[in-house]
């Protein structure tokens, strides 16, 4: 039986909603580690369009993938925070930082299947009570360097 204290009983899952410009996207909550204020981004000459540098966070080197260009295009506003999430590299999960434009929000909702015509990195959709539809991203597919090379 679904209850307010047990949304999973109604098929709901928890997601972290994050803004990029005027649009919001989501990741499954279990993949998100934290929302961090900007640290000193270490850049280096051999980057890709997505990999813009690294952060040192909790004594770990964390790659920073700026997915805004892929998600909302070249007009992406300045990103103010880093959303730190787990991403699978080969057989291990590693942290990846995604620059986002504002505060994140935790939401519970049922994951709906993606609509036809959405990019392959959209895992599903959330229909929020406000009427907003939010794309849930597959971080591995979104940040895949092989996909970026083909783009």
N, C-alpha and C positions, 0 to 999 in steps of 0.2 A: 504494500500500500504506500502511495506517495504521501509524504508529509513535508512540511516546511523544513524540518530538520534533516530530512533524508531525500534530497531532490533526485538522487541516483535511482531511486525506486520508480520514478516516472520517466526514466530514460534520459534524464538530464545529466550533463557533464559540466565541469567547471572550465572556464576559459579566461584568459587574460586579454582584454581588449586594449589595443594601443593605437594612438592617433598618428597618422602621417598626413600632414596638411589638414584638409577638411574631411578626410575619409578615415574610417577606423577599420582595423583588421584584428584578427584574433589568433592566438596560439593556445593549444591545450595547456591548462594550468600546470599539469604535472611536468611539463617541459621547461617552465620558467623558473629561474633561480632567483632573480632580483631585478629591480629597477634601480639603476645607479645614476648619480649625477655625473656630469662629464669629468673624466679623468684626463690626464695628459695622453693624447693619442700619439703613439709612436708611428711615424710613417717611414717608408723606405721606397727606393726607386722602382722596385719590381712588384707592382701591384696589378690588380685586375680592376675592371669596372665595379665589381662588388666588394672585393677585399681592399679596403682603404688604409689599413694599418692594424696595429694591435694595441691593447691596453694591458697593463699589469694590474690584476685584480685578485686580492687575497693570495698573493704570491703565485699566481698563475698567469701565463701569457694567454690572452684571449683575443682571437682574431675578430676584427670589426668588419661586418658585412653591411654595407649601405644598400639595402634593398629598395629604398625609396624610388630610385630611378626606374627600376623594373615595375614597381607597383603603381606609382602615380605619375611618372614621367619626369622630364627635365625641370619642371617648375616646382620641384619639391622645396618647401621652406626649410629654414635652418632647424636642425634636430637638436633638442635640448637635453635629452637623457639617453642612456643606453639600457635597453632591455636585454638582460643576460639570460640566454636560454640554452638548453642542451640540444646538441645536434650530433647526429651519428656520423662519424668518420670511420669508414671500414667497419671494424668490429667494436669500436669503443665510442662512448658518448663523451663529447668535449663541449666546453662552453663556447658560445658564439655571442658576440654583442651586436645588437641591432640598434642603430640610432633612431630614436623616435622623437616626435615634436612636442609631446606633452605627457601629462600624467596618465597612468594606466588604470584600468578598472577591472575588477573581478566580476564575472557574470556566470550564472548557471542557465543552461538552455539545452534543449535537445539539438543534436547535430543533424541538419537536414542535408540530403545529397546535393552536390553541386549542380547548378543549372547547365544546360547545354551551352557551349560557346565560351565557358570560363577557362582561363589558363590551367594547364595541367598541375600547377602547384597549389591550386585551391582544393583543399581536402573536403570541404563542405560549407554550409551556410548556417548562420544563426539568425533566427527571426526574433528580435528583441521586443519586449512589451511596448517600447516607444514606437514600434513600426519600422525601425531601422533594420536593414539586412546587412550583416557583417560577414565577410569572407574569412573562413578559417584556413590558415596557411599550413602547408607541409614544408617545414623549414629545410629539410634535406633536398627536396626538389627545387625550392626557390633559390637556394644558395649553391646549387650544383654548378661547379666550374665548367663541366662539359656542356651544360645547357646554356651557360653564358657565352661560350665560344660559338655556339650555333646561332645565337641571337644576333 
